[in-house]
């Protein structure tokens, strides 16, 4: 008794890839570029040895880089490299924020749990992109 057929391979990949990409677009473009969130700015401002004059350029550069990662995820190119880069960046961002600016992270447990889910989904997406390649 078969039940419903599985979704087409493209949908099995595109739906979770879109979800991961939207996280990167939100975190990058909305939280760091425009309009930007004060807690993100404060975390960057608390980085040791970063002059105040570089806070905005660094914040915008990180935000644009995050948007590019979102596009990379959607492209499906080098999927395992994309997942590894996402894992490393999320780990570095989390660790950096917790070490440099713990007072600007309201709920560290929530942040870590949500980011763990994004990392797991990034690896699922990588596997599905790799399966879809000829």
Backbone as CSV, one residue per row, in Angstrom:
resi,resn,N_x,N_y,N_z,CA_x,CA_y,CA_z,C_x,C_y,C_z
1,UNK,0.849,-1.162,0.000,0.000,0.000,0.000,0.897,1.227,0.000
2,UNK,0.967,1.854,-1.149,1.970,2.866,-1.394,1.790,4.190,-0.696
3,UNK,0.602,4.669,-0.536,0.455,6.016,0.002,0.841,7.049,-1.054
4,UNK,1.259,8.180,-0.593,1.627,9.252,-1.519,3.026,9.007,-2.071
5,UNK,3.229,9.324,-3.346,4.580,9.195,-3.901,5.484,10.280,-3.320
6,UNK,6.785,9.996,-3.269,7.694,11.031,-2.759,7.705,12.231,-3.692
7,UNK,8.050,13.395,-3.178,8.104,14.570,-4.055,9.212,14.396,-5.089
8,UNK,9.106,15.093,-6.198,10.165,15.009,-7.203,11.507,15.407,-6.602
9,UNK,12.569,14.851,-7.169,13.909,15.099,-6.639,14.202,16.598,-6.560
10,UNK,13.771,17.355,-7.554,14.042,18.802,-7.541,13.410,19.460,-6.318
11,UNK,12.188,19.086,-5.991,11.514,19.678,-4.821,12.184,19.220,-3.532
12,UNK,12.649,17.966,-3.488,13.331,17.462,-2.290,14.606,18.247,-2.003
13,UNK,15.177,18.834,-3.030,16.393,19.628,-2.863,16.072,21.113,-2.751
14,UNK,15.197,21.593,-3.614,14.940,23.039,-3.674,14.280,23.581,-2.415
15,UNK,13.373,22.855,-1.829,12.666,23.361,-0.644,13.625,23.569,0.533
16,UNK,14.415,22.557,0.924,15.338,22.812,2.036,16.457,23.784,1.661
17,UNK,16.898,23.779,0.401,17.930,24.744,-0.016,17.402,26.162,0.090
18,UNK,16.156,26.362,-0.270,15.551,27.693,-0.150,15.462,28.109,1.311
19,UNK,15.119,27.187,2.183,15.038,27.515,3.616,16.404,27.954,4.150
20,UNK,17.463,27.213,3.815,18.803,27.588,4.267,19.207,28.932,3.675
21,UNK,18.933,29.113,2.388,19.289,30.381,1.735,18.573,31.560,2.374
22,UNK,17.313,31.389,2.701,16.558,32.480,3.326,17.150,32.874,4.672
23,UNK,17.669,31.905,5.412,18.335,32.230,6.686,19.532,33.141,6.399
24,UNK,20.359,32.776,5.403,21.530,33.597,5.075,21.120,34.974,4.555
25,UNK,20.081,35.041,3.724,19.623,36.347,3.228,19.109,37.216,4.370
26,UNK,18.332,36.629,5.269,17.809,37.381,6.410,18.939,37.878,7.305
27,UNK,19.809,36.956,7.720,20.906,37.334,8.619,21.838,38.347,7.970
28,UNK,22.093,38.190,6.681,23.026,39.079,6.001,22.414,40.405,5.602
29,UNK,21.372,40.344,4.780,20.823,41.582,4.226,19.975,42.346,5.236
30,UNK,19.099,41.666,5.935,18.201,42.363,6.849,18.896,42.731,8.163
31,UNK,19.599,41.803,8.748,20.177,42.044,10.075,21.452,42.877,10.038
32,UNK,22.157,42.879,8.903,23.447,43.569,8.880,23.528,44.711,7.874
33,UNK,22.812,44.630,6.773,22.945,45.665,5.737,21.832,46.696,5.845
34,UNK,20.585,46.277,5.658,19.474,47.233,5.727,18.256,46.551,6.290
35,UNK,17.640,47.044,7.292,18.002,48.227,8.060,19.090,47.957,9.087
36,UNK,19.382,46.697,9.314,20.401,46.343,10.306,19.796,46.256,11.695
37,UNK,20.336,45.341,12.478,19.866,45.202,13.856,20.953,45.691,14.798
38,UNK,20.524,46.376,15.829,21.469,46.964,16.777,22.297,45.902,17.498
39,UNK,21.692,44.757,17.791,22.470,43.725,18.487,23.605,43.193,17.610
40,UNK,23.380,43.087,16.312,24.453,42.649,15.414,25.561,43.705,15.367
41,UNK,25.157,44.964,15.270,26.141,46.057,15.262,26.943,46.078,16.562
42,UNK,26.260,45.870,17.673,26.938,45.893,18.975,27.954,44.767,19.110
43,UNK,27.612,43.606,18.577,28.541,42.475,18.644,29.805,42.789,17.846
44,UNK,29.643,43.328,16.654,30.806,43.694,15.832,31.602,44.800,16.527
45,UNK,30.908,45.764,17.104,31.586,46.881,17.784,32.399,46.398,18.986
46,UNK,32.003,45.281,19.584,32.717,44.753,20.743,33.944,43.918,20.381
47,UNK,34.158,43.689,19.087,35.325,42.886,18.701,36.602,43.610,19.102
48,UNK,37.526,42.895,19.714,38.773,43.540,20.130,39.571,44.008,18.910
49,UNK,40.228,45.135,19.066,41.126,45.715,18.060,40.423,46.256,16.813
50,UNK,39.091,46.275,16.803,38.378,46.824,15.649,38.042,48.286,15.922
51,UNK,38.634,49.208,15.152,38.320,50.626,15.359,36.851,50.926,15.068
52,UNK,36.305,51.896,15.771,34.903,52.275,15.576,34.595,52.629,14.123
53,UNK,35.553,53.221,13.438,35.336,53.634,12.046,35.144,52.450,11.101
54,UNK,35.505,51.256,11.531,35.374,50.074,10.670,34.166,49.202,10.999
55,UNK,33.420,49.567,12.034,32.281,48.727,12.429,31.272,48.597,11.292
56,UNK,30.855,49.698,10.715,29.861,49.637,9.640,30.396,48.912,8.409
57,UNK,31.593,49.246,7.913,32.086,48.499,6.748,32.226,46.990,7.007
58,UNK,32.683,46.617,8.182,32.816,45.187,8.503,31.441,44.536,8.573
59,UNK,30.494,45.201,9.206,29.136,44.668,9.321,28.513,44.465,7.938
60,UNK,28.650,45.449,7.066,28.091,45.354,5.713,28.805,44.262,4.917
61,UNK,30.119,44.186,5.033,30.868,43.144,4.314,30.432,41.750,4.748
62,UNK,30.260,41.556,6.057,29.785,40.252,6.552,28.394,39.974,6.001
63,UNK,27.521,40.979,6.046,26.158,40.798,5.547,26.111,40.441,4.074
64,UNK,26.915,41.106,3.267,26.942,40.794,1.831,27.525,39.400,1.591
65,UNK,28.544,39.037,2.359,29.116,37.696,2.234,28.074,36.634,2.591
66,UNK,27.274,36.898,3.612,26.223,35.957,3.985,25.196,35.807,2.866
67,UNK,24.858,36.906,2.197,23.921,36.823,1.071,24.512,35.993,-0.071
68,UNK,25.800,36.140,-0.310,26.467,35.339,-1.346,26.412,33.857,-0.978
69,UNK,26.570,33.540,0.290,26.464,32.140,0.716,25.058,31.614,0.423
70,UNK,24.045,32.451,0.652,22.680,32.043,0.316,22.536,31.709,-1.161
71,UNK,23.160,32.510,-2.023,23.123,32.219,-3.456,23.889,30.934,-3.777
72,UNK,25.011,30.733,-3.103,25.804,29.526,-3.303,24.983,28.281,-2.963
73,UNK,24.270,28.338,-1.856,23.435,27.198,-1.451,22.399,26.900,-2.534
74,UNK,21.772,27.928,-3.058,20.763,27.718,-4.104,21.374,27.171,-5.384
75,UNK,22.609,27.555,-5.668,23.243,27.129,-6.929,23.499,25.628,-6.960
76,UNK,23.741,25.029,-5.801,24.033,23.607,-5.756,25.455,23.250,-6.149
77,UNK,26.284,24.236,-6.434,27.669,23.975,-6.834,28.519,23.685,-5.599
78,UNK,29.408,22.708,-5.726,30.310,22.310,-4.642,29.540,22.206,-3.313
79,UNK,28.541,21.330,-3.275,27.637,21.313,-2.116,28.309,20.993,-0.787
80,UNK,29.269,20.070,-0.789,29.902,19.744,0.490,30.831,20.862,0.954
81,UNK,31.461,21.545,0.014,32.270,22.713,0.381,31.370,23.798,0.958
82,UNK,30.205,23.987,0.356,29.256,24.988,0.861,28.822,24.651,2.286
83,UNK,28.519,23.394,2.534,28.105,22.989,3.888,29.249,23.169,4.884
84,UNK,30.470,22.845,4.460,31.616,23.005,5.362,31.860,24.481,5.678
85,UNK,31.755,25.347,4.673,31.937,26.781,4.901,30.845,27.312,5.830
86,UNK,29.608,26.884,5.605,28.516,27.332,6.468,28.742,26.887,7.907
87,UNK,29.168,25.646,8.074,29.421,25.126,9.411,30.520,25.925,10.104
88,UNK,31.607,26.174,9.376,32.731,26.922,9.959,32.316,28.351,10.307
89,UNK,31.591,29.009,9.409,31.188,30.393,9.675,30.208,30.487,10.841
90,UNK,29.228,29.615,10.864,28.264,29.654,11.966,28.974,29.382,13.288
91,UNK,29.878,28.420,13.288,30.648,28.144,14.506,31.486,29.336,14.920
92,UNK,32.158,29.953,13.960,33.005,31.117,14.269,32.169,32.301,14.736
93,UNK,31.045,32.551,14.064,30.186,33.669,14.464,29.639,33.446,15.872
94,UNK,29.194,32.220,16.153,28.650,31.925,17.482,29.719,32.075,18.550
95,UNK,30.872,31.477,18.323,31.954,31.544,19.300,32.426,32.985,19.485
96,UNK,32.609,33.694,18.383,33.047,35.092,18.467,32.065,35.948,19.232
97,UNK,30.781,35.789,18.938,29.771,36.563,19.650,29.730,36.242,21.135
98,UNK,29.821,34.954,21.463,29.771,34.558,22.866,31.006,35.014,23.641
99,UNK,32.165,35.035,22.985,33.391,35.456,23.665,33.541,36.975,23.722
100,UNK,33.252,37.654,22.620,33.507,39.094,22.536,32.360,39.946,23.063
101,UNK,31.137,39.421,22.987,29.999,40.272,23.300,28.840,39.498,23.926
102,UNK,29.101,38.755,24.994,28.042,37.910,25.566,26.828,38.700,26.051
103,UNK,27.023,39.947,26.439,25.898,40.745,26.929,24.922,41.138,25.820
104,UNK,25.339,41.023,24.569,24.465,41.373,23.447,23.749,40.167,22.850
105,UNK,23.900,39.017,23.465,23.199,37.817,23.007,22.205,37.446,24.102
106,UNK,20.930,37.743,23.825,19.890,37.566,24.847,19.718,36.118,25.295
107,UNK,19.672,35.207,24.356,19.415,33.810,24.679,20.434,32.927,23.961
108,UNK,21.601,32.731,24.546,22.629,31.931,23.875,22.168,30.506,23.554
109,UNK,21.406,29.906,24.422,20.915,28.551,24.165,20.025,28.489,22.937
110,UNK,19.139,29.469,22.804,18.260,29.526,21.631,19.085,29.722,20.376
111,UNK,20.067,30.634,20.432,20.920,30.905,19.275,21.659,29.632,18.843
112,UNK,22.259,28.943,19.808,23.020,27.742,19.481,22.126,26.637,18.932
113,UNK,20.945,26.475,19.515,20.018,25.444,19.057,19.528,25.735,17.641
114,UNK,19.137,26.971,17.393,18.667,27.344,16.053,19.781,27.182,15.018
115,UNK,20.992,27.579,15.386,22.092,27.463,14.437,22.502,26.016,14.205
116,UNK,22.349,25.170,15.212,22.597,23.745,15.011,21.613,23.189,13.979
117,UNK,20.373,23.601,14.055,19.374,23.153,13.077,19.746,23.619,11.666
118,UNK,20.227,24.853,11.538,20.635,25.353,10.221,21.814,24.539,9.690
119,UNK,22.784,24.240,10.540,23.949,23.456,10.109,23.510,22.065,9.653
120,UNK,22.657,21.412,10.411,22.183,20.073,10.018,21.465,20.154,8.680
121,UNK,20.601,21.141,8.519,19.874,21.282,7.258,20.834,21.601,6.104
122,UNK,21.880,22.370,6.367,22.870,22.661,5.321,23.513,21.374,4.812
123,UNK,23.804,20.439,5.721,24.397,19.163,5.311,23.390,18.282,4.589
124,UNK,22.120,18.340,4.984,21.069,17.618,4.246,20.988,18.149,2.821
125,UNK,20.988,19.462,2.693,20.939,20.090,1.371,22.150,19.670,0.541
126,UNK,23.324,19.678,1.155,24.539,19.281,0.422,24.402,17.860,-0.107
127,UNK,23.908,16.956,0.721,23.727,15.582,0.280,22.741,15.469,-0.862
128,UNK,21.669,16.218,-0.780,20.666,16.162,-1.842,21.169,16.791,-3.147
129,UNK,21.902,17.900,-3.014,22.509,18.481,-4.219,23.477,17.484,-4.855
130,UNK,24.276,16.811,-4.019,25.247,15.856,-4.543,24.550,14.671,-5.228
131,UNK,23.453,14.199,-4.647,22.693,13.104,-5.259,22.119,13.500,-6.606
132,UNK,21.738,14.776,-6.741,21.093,15.248,-7.969,22.080,15.463,-9.106
133,UNK,23.360,15.503,-8.790,24.388,15.713,-9.822,24.560,14.431,-10.628
134,UNK,24.726,14.583,-11.940,24.969,13.392,-12.780,26.349,12.807,-12.552
